Amino acid sequence: MKADGRRGLMLNQSLFFLFPLITVLAGIGDLLTMKIPNRITMALLAAFCIAAPFAIGWNPSVLAGHLGAGLIMLVVGFAFFAFGWIGGGDAKFAAVAALWLGLPQLLAFVVFASVFGGILTIALMLFRYVPLPQAAERVVWIDRLHTLAEGIPYGLALAASALAVYPKSIWINLLY
């Protein structure tokens, strides 16, 4: 393989791993703080803008499908936010994840998010009724998760869902 070919493959592989890396950071951050900072969502959006020409090219219909998926999820996410079902960070994160995944993977993303979100909710509700050992009470994020009045870090379920669907997306083409 020529040096240019190796550099191109390395660039593509680096771009391929941007989404999973930032998505994992968002999920873990939400678990630990119950927040998905705007800088994480903006980093994911910026990474899409950088990576899209390499994976999508300038195919208007494919790009429109990705933009459409992001817009659909933004509208749905903010409707859920308005009802108090999810946080604003979750709504924005879901939209930018959908932007990356595109229309062909949107339904799978939503189904996985529903299933993983349900499992997470049930697990946390059960966890909240089990007494915590004193040592765990001193760990801020564990104590927060254990508090009945706290919400659910749906960003964790959204991140897991996005990662479950990602291998079926067009981004896999960057590896070859």
C-alpha positions as CSV (number, residue, x, y, z in Angstrom):
1,M,0.0,0.0,0.0
2,K,1.3,3.4,-0.9
3,A,2.0,6.0,1.8
4,D,-0.8,8.2,0.6
5,G,-3.2,5.2,0.8
6,R,-2.1,4.4,4.4
7,R,-2.6,8.1,5.4
8,G,-6.0,8.1,3.8
9,L,-7.0,4.9,5.6
10,M,-5.7,6.2,8.9
11,L,-7.7,9.5,8.4
12,N,-10.8,7.5,7.6
13,Q,-10.3,5.2,10.6
14,S,-9.8,8.2,12.9
15,L,-13.0,9.8,11.6
16,F,-14.8,6.5,12.1
17,F,-13.9,6.5,15.8
18,L,-15.0,10.1,16.5
19,F,-18.6,9.3,16.9
20,P,-18.1,6.4,19.3
21,L,-15.6,8.3,21.4
22,I,-17.7,11.4,21.8
23,T,-20.8,9.3,22.4
24,V,-19.2,7.3,25.2
25,L,-18.1,10.6,26.8
26,A,-21.7,11.8,26.6
27,G,-23.1,8.7,28.1
28,I,-20.6,8.5,31.0
29,G,-20.9,12.2,31.6
30,D,-24.7,11.9,31.9
31,L,-24.3,9.0,34.3
32,L,-21.9,10.9,36.5
33,T,-23.5,14.4,36.4
34,M,-27.0,14.0,35.0
35,K,-26.1,16.5,32.4
36,I,-24.9,16.3,28.8
37,P,-23.0,19.6,28.3
38,N,-23.5,21.6,25.1
39,R,-19.8,21.3,24.3
40,I,-20.2,17.5,23.9
41,T,-23.2,17.9,21.6
42,M,-21.4,20.7,19.6
43,A,-18.3,18.5,19.4
44,L,-20.4,15.7,17.9
45,L,-22.0,18.1,15.5
46,A,-18.6,19.5,14.4
47,A,-17.2,16.0,14.0
48,F,-20.2,15.2,11.7
49,C,-19.4,18.2,9.6
50,I,-15.8,17.1,9.3
51,A,-16.5,13.4,8.7
52,A,-19.5,13.7,6.5
53,P,-17.7,14.5,3.3
54,F,-15.5,11.4,3.7
55,A,-18.3,9.0,4.3
56,I,-21.3,10.6,2.6
57,G,-19.5,12.6,0.0
58,W,-21.7,15.3,-1.5
59,N,-24.6,13.0,-2.3
60,P,-27.6,15.3,-1.7
61,S,-30.1,12.6,-1.0
62,V,-27.9,10.8,1.5
63,L,-27.0,14.1,3.2
64,A,-30.7,15.0,3.3
65,G,-31.5,11.7,5.0
66,H,-29.0,12.5,7.7
67,L,-30.2,16.0,8.1
68,G,-33.8,14.8,8.1
69,A,-33.1,12.2,10.8
70,G,-31.5,14.9,13.0
71,L,-34.4,17.3,12.5
72,I,-37.0,14.6,13.3
73,M,-35.2,13.6,16.4
74,L,-34.8,17.3,17.4
75,V,-38.5,17.9,17.1
76,V,-39.4,14.7,19.0
77,G,-36.7,15.3,21.6
78,F,-37.9,18.8,22.4
79,A,-41.5,17.6,22.6
80,F,-40.4,15.0,25.1
81,F,-38.5,17.7,26.9
82,A,-41.6,20.0,27.0
83,F,-43.5,17.1,28.7
84,G,-40.7,16.7,31.2
85,W,-39.9,13.2,30.0
86,I,-36.2,13.9,29.2
87,G,-33.8,16.7,29.8
88,G,-32.8,19.3,27.2
89,G,-29.3,17.8,26.9
90,D,-30.8,14.4,26.1
91,A,-33.0,16.0,23.4
92,K,-30.0,17.7,21.8
93,F,-27.8,14.6,22.1
94,A,-30.5,12.4,20.5
95,A,-30.8,14.8,17.6
96,V,-27.1,14.9,16.8
97,A,-26.8,11.1,17.2
98,A,-29.7,10.7,14.7
99,L,-27.9,13.1,12.4
100,W,-24.9,10.8,12.4
101,L,-27.0,7.6,12.0
102,G,-29.3,8.9,9.2
103,L,-32.8,7.9,8.2
104,P,-32.1,4.2,7.5
105,Q,-31.0,3.7,11.1
106,L,-33.4,6.1,12.9
107,L,-36.1,3.5,13.7
108,A,-33.5,1.1,15.1
109,F,-32.0,3.9,17.2
110,V,-35.4,4.8,18.6
111,V,-36.3,1.2,19.4
112,F,-33.0,0.6,21.1
113,A,-33.3,3.8,23.0
114,S,-36.8,2.8,24.2
115,V,-35.7,-0.6,25.3
116,F,-32.4,0.5,26.9
117,G,-34.1,3.5,28.5
118,G,-36.8,1.2,29.9
119,I,-34.2,-1.2,31.3
120,L,-32.2,1.7,32.8
121,T,-35.3,3.2,34.4
122,I,-36.4,-0.1,36.0
123,A,-32.9,-0.9,37.2
124,L,-32.5,2.6,38.7
125,M,-35.9,2.4,40.4
126,L,-35.0,-0.9,41.9
127,F,-31.6,0.4,42.9
128,R,-33.2,3.4,44.6
129,Y,-35.1,1.1,47.0
130,V,-32.1,-0.8,48.1
131,P,-30.2,0.8,51.0
132,L,-26.7,2.1,50.1
133,P,-23.7,1.2,52.1
134,Q,-22.2,4.2,53.8
135,A,-19.1,4.3,51.6
136,A,-21.3,4.5,48.5
137,E,-23.3,7.4,50.0
138,R,-20.1,9.5,50.0
139,V,-19.7,9.0,46.3
140,V,-21.6,12.0,44.9
141,W,-22.7,10.4,41.6
142,I,-23.8,7.2,43.2
143,D,-25.8,9.1,45.9
144,R,-27.4,11.2,43.2
145,L,-28.4,8.1,41.2
146,H,-29.9,6.6,44.4
147,T,-32.0,9.7,45.2
148,L,-35.7,9.1,44.4
149,A,-36.3,12.7,43.4
150,E,-33.6,12.6,40.7
151,G,-34.3,11.8,37.1
152,I,-32.9,9.1,34.9
153,P,-29.7,9.7,33.0
154,Y,-31.2,8.8,29.6
155,G,-28.0,10.0,27.9
156,L,-26.6,6.6,28.9
157,A,-29.4,4.8,27.1
158,L,-29.1,7.1,24.1
159,A,-25.4,6.5,23.9
160,A,-25.7,2.7,24.2
161,S,-28.4,2.8,21.5
162,A,-26.4,4.9,19.1
163,L,-23.4,2.6,19.6
164,A,-25.6,-0.4,19.0
165,V,-26.8,1.0,15.7
166,Y,-23.6,2.6,14.5
167,P,-22.0,-0.5,12.9
168,K,-25.0,-0.7,10.5
169,S,-24.5,2.9,9.4
170,I,-22.7,4.3,6.4
171,W,-19.7,5.1,8.6
172,I,-18.5,1.5,8.5
173,N,-17.4,2.3,5.0
174,L,-14.6,4.5,6.4
175,L,-12.8,1.4,7.7
176,Y,-12.2,0.0,4.2
